């Protein structure tokens, strides 16, 4: 009996292919968008995870931060009309020093650490100039970060301490300045100083606003003393011996910094300390919220598509009213008519869902390929959960929006139906 219902439903769908396509269009778009959003979200997560792994998953990030109490005073000053409050917020925190990094290294679970500062300068070689971020870091960076130097080497601890004018170029900086020529041993002009190129990184790609391929890496003391004229750091990366003790080590780092900065009230902390797990957790929360919003928007298409299915099914019932009357006159029960039209609606929405899954996966594949072509570590992933949810939603929409036309058909009186025909 069920096989008869299915055959009747398929016959009804095949009778008008163009109408079937238009009926399922809204479902296709909605499901396709859901798949695209979920796949893009997974791809972006894979990209972020790859960037985190570049720093090592067993690391802690220490950043300078304006103390909460200072922010409160600035906010109060702003409300009272103090024009200098915004300027106060723009003043950098200058308390993180190389001494802090050395003290952090003494914490038992800390394997290594480096401090960093960033500036922007014009880099020139034989008349070719470009503006680049100048990234200064202690030599320990080459032991902690996972970037691969394609040519040459990184600078040493001694070169860092002696304010040596040596540089490791990001991949694109090397290409822009030297093309196919060998840059090693050449001198590039950074600001008012000549730097010897001792290494070039392999292509890495961008992450947020910072593209390491567009940066020049030099000893942090050289950047501080000769270019920036400062003695403080912006942030630090701390490598751990045992990542399972990250939370306890974080507290040790905070205690060390408070002691060095003479802070007794935690609300006056001029730093932030985050484990990689915490950083990823914040990112995941934000991405999940954005994904939920986009899926909610895509759901509007599904609802519109469901209404379209319902309207078309009412039209189908009207067109086949004579057929319904004849079937009932020959002994078809109300539930037989109900099942036939309900199954037709469900099949319509499942067809739309399957095509939507295929279309969404195809566009997701194109997005992944484009991202990969720009140098991003982006995986093409279509979550199985997304496919299951999409098919389930298609069936639910078919049932919810198909049941009313099906009930309408099932309730028809055979004599009335035949007379109307």
N, C-alpha and C positions, 0 to 999 in steps of 0.2 A: 504493500500500500504506500509506504514512504517513497518507494521508487517511482510510483505513479505521480505523487506530488512533485517530486524533483523534475521528472520529465515534463510535466505540465508547466512548471515554473520556467524551465529552460526554453521551452517552446514560446512562451510569452515574451521572454527577453530577446530571443532571436527574431521575433516578428518585426521589430523596429530597432535596428542597430544604432541608428543616429540618435534616436531618443534615449536609448540605453546609455550611450556615451555622455550625452548632455546631463542625464540624470545623475550619473556618478561623478561628474566633474568636480563638484564641491567637495565630495568625499576624497577624491584624488588629491586635490590641492591641500586640504587640511591634513591628511595623513602624510603626504609628501613633506609638508612643512615640519611636522612633528619629527619625522625621521631625520630631516636635514639639521634641525636644531640639536637633537640628541647626538647625532654623529659629529657635528661641528664641536659640540661641547666636549665630547670624548677626545677628539683630535687636539683641541686646545689644552686639555688636561695633560695629554701625552707630551705636548710641547713644553708646558710649564714644568712637568716632572723632569724632562731632559735638561732644562735650564738649571733646576735645583741640583740635579746630579752633577752639573758642571762645577758647582761649588763643593760637592760632596754631601751626601745625605747625613753625615755625622758632623755637621757643623752648627755653630750658633752665630747669629748676627748681632753685633752690638752697634747701635746707631745713636748719634747725638740727638737730643730732643729738648725742646723748651720746657722747663718745669711747669707742672700744672698750676702751681701757685702763681707763677709769673704770668701765665695765660689769663688767670682770673683777674689779676690786677690790670693787665692790659685791656681786658674786656670792660672792666669797670671804668677805666680811663677813657675808653672809646665812647661809652655811654654818656660820660660827663663832658664830652666834646673835646677831649685832648687829641689834637691832630698828630701827636708824636707816637700814639699807641701803635699804629700800623707799622711805623718805622721800627719800633722796638721789636715787633714780631719778626721783622725781616733780618734782625741782627743774628748772625750765626752763633751757635753754641761753641765755645772755644776751649772746653775743658778736657776733651779727650786727647791724651798725649801719648807719645811713644812709651813713656814710663808706665802708663796704664797697661799697654800691651805686654811689656816685659813682666809686670806683676801677674797678669792673667796667665801667662805661660807657666807660672810657678804653681798653679792650682793642680792638684794631683791627676785629675782626669783630663787635663788639657794636653794634647799632643803637640800642637803648634798654633801660632796665631800671627796675623799681620794686620796692620792698620793701613788706611787708604785715604787719599784726598783726590779731588777732581778739579780740573780747571779747563779753560778753553783757550786755544791759541791758534794762530795761523802757522801752518807747517809748510816749509818751502824747500824745493830741490830744483836747482837749475831753471829758475823762472816759473816752475809749476808750483802753484800754491793752493792750499785748501784749508778750510777751518776744521779743526778736529778737537775732540775731547782729549785732554792730556790726563792720563790716569796714573797717579803716583801710588806705589805700594811698596811695602817692605819685601825683601827678596823671598821671604817665606811663601809669598803668593804662588810661586812656581811649584812649590811642594804640595800646596793645599788645593788650588783650583785644578780642574781637569782639562783645561785648554791645552791643545797640542801645538808646540812650536814647529812649524813646517820647515823653516830654514834657520840655522844658527842656534842660539842659546838664549837663556834668560840671564839677567844680571845677578851678580853674587852679593852676599852680605857685605863684603868689603867694599864693593862698588857703591852700595847703598850708603854705607857709613861715610865714605870719602867724597860724597857729592859728585860722583862720576857722571859725566854727560854721555850716557849711553841710552839707547832706546830699542824697544821691541815694537814693531809696527803691527797694527791690525791688518788683516788680509786685504781689505779694500784700499786702505791708505797706501800699502805697498804697491798695489796695482796702479792706483792713480798717479803716484809719484814716479814709479820706475818702469811700469809696463812689464815687458819681458826681460828687462835687464836685471842683473843680480844686485840686490840692494846692500848686501852684507859688506861692511867696511866703508860704505859711503857716508857722507855727512849731510844731515838734513838740518835746516834752520827751524828751531822752535822758539818763537818769541825773539829774544835778542841773543840766543846761544846756539852754537853748533853741537849737534848730537851725533855720535857714531851709531849707525844701525848695526846691532849685533844679532837681531833675530826678527822673524816674521811669523805670525800665527797663521795656522790654517783657517779657512773660512768657517765661521761659527754661526753667523746670523744674528738677528736682532732679538731683543727681549724688552718689550715696553719701549720707553724712549731711549734706552741705552743700547747702541749697536756696537759690540766690541770690535767688529770689523772696521769701524770708522774711528778707532781710538789709537793713541800712541801711549805706550807703557814705559814709564821711566822710574828710577828710584824715588821713593817718596821724599826723602830728605833733599834731593836735588830740586824736586818740584816746590817744596816748602821754602827753601832758603834762596834759591836763585830765580824762581819765577813768581811765586805767590807772595813771598815775604811773610810767612806765617809759621807757627810752630804747633798747630793743632791738627787733628785728624777728623774726618767726617764719619767714618765708620770702621768697624773691624770685623774680620771673619776669624772665628775660633774653631780649630779642629779638635775633635774629641777622641779619646782612646776608646771609650766604651759608650756607644750612643744610648744604651739603655739607662745610663745615669745622666742623661741630658738635663732633666728637670733639676736635679740636685746641683749639677755644675752651673746651671743658670743662676741659681741662688748664690753660689760661691762667687761668681763673676759680679753679681750685683753688690754683694758685700764688699768685694775688693774695690769696686769703683766708688762706692759710698765712702769708704775709708780714705781713698786717695783724694776725693773731691770734698771731703769734710762735710758730708751730708748725714744728718741725723734723722731728718724727717723724710720718709719715702715720697711724700707729695712734692718734694723739691728735687727729685731725681732729674738730672740733666742728661739722661740716656734711656734707651730702650733695649732690652735684651730679649731676643726671640729665637726659639729653637726652630729647626726646619719643619718639624711637625706642626708647630703653632702657625708658622707662616703659610703652610699648605692648607691648614684648616680654615684660616681666614679667607684665602683665595677660593677654596671649594665652596664655602658658604655664599660668597658673593656670586660665583658662577652658577650655583644651584638656584639662587634667587632670580638671576637673569633668565636662566633656562625655563624656570617655572612661568615667568612673565611671558616669554615668547610662546610657550606651549599654550598658555591661556588665550593669547591672541589667536593662535592657530585653531583653537577649539571653536572660535566663532565661525570659521569656515566649515567645520564639521557640523555645527548646528544648522547653518544655512543649507549645507548639503543634505542634511536629514530632512529639513522642511521641503527641499526640492524633491526628494524621494517620495515623501508623503503626498505632495501635490500630484506628481506624475502617477502614483499608484491610484489616486482617486480618478484620474483621467482614464487609466487602464480599466478600472472597474466599470466606469461609464461606457467605455467602448465595447466591453465584453459582457454587457448586461444580458444580452440574449443568450450567450453561451452559458452564463451562470444559471439563467432560468431553465434552459434545456437540461443541464446537468442535474439540477434539483428535481426536475420533473421525472428524470430517469432514475432517481433514487439517491443522488449524492446528498450526504448529510451537511449540515451547516459547518461542522468542524472540518469536513473535507475541503470546502471552499475557503475556510479560514486558513488552513494549513497551506493551501496552494498559493494564495496571494501573500501570506506572511513569508513563506519560503522564497518567493520571488523577490520580495523587498530585501530580505537578508542576503540573497545571492548578489543582488545589485550592489549593495554596500560592500560586500566582501570583494567583489570585482574591483570596485573603486579603491578599496583599501590595499589590495595587492598591487594594483598599478601605481598607487601612491607610494607604496614601499619601494618598488623598483625605481620610480622616478626620483624619490628622495635620496635613495642610495646612489643613484647615478650622479646627481648634483653634488652629493657629499664627496664622491670620488673626485669630481672635478675640482672642488674646493681644496681637497687634500693634495692633489697634484699641483695645483697652483701654489699652495703654501710651500710645498717641497721644492718647487722650481725657484722660489725666492730664498732658499737656503734654510728654511725652518724645519725643525725636527717634528714633523706633523704626521701622525699615523691615521690611516683610513680605517675607521672603526664604525660599524653599524651594530649598536647594542642589541643582543638577542631579546632583552627585556622590552626594548622599544618596538621590535617587530611583533612580539606577543601582545603587547598592549594595543598596538595599532589594529591587529586583526580582531582582538576582543572588542575594541571600541566600535569597529565597523559592524560587527554582529549586533552589538547592543543598539546602535543607531538604527540598524535594519529592523530590529524587533520593536523598538520604541516608536519609530515613525512609520512603520509598516502595519502595526497592529490596528490602527484606526480605519484605514481603507479596507483592510482584510475583514474586520468586523462588519463594516458597512456592506461588504459583498456577501458575507455569510448570513446576514439578517434579511437579505432580499427574499421576498415572497416569489416563488417560481411563476405563478400566474401573472402577477404584476410585472415581473421582469420580462416575460414573453410578450405581454401586451405593449410595454414600453418599447420593445424592440420592433 
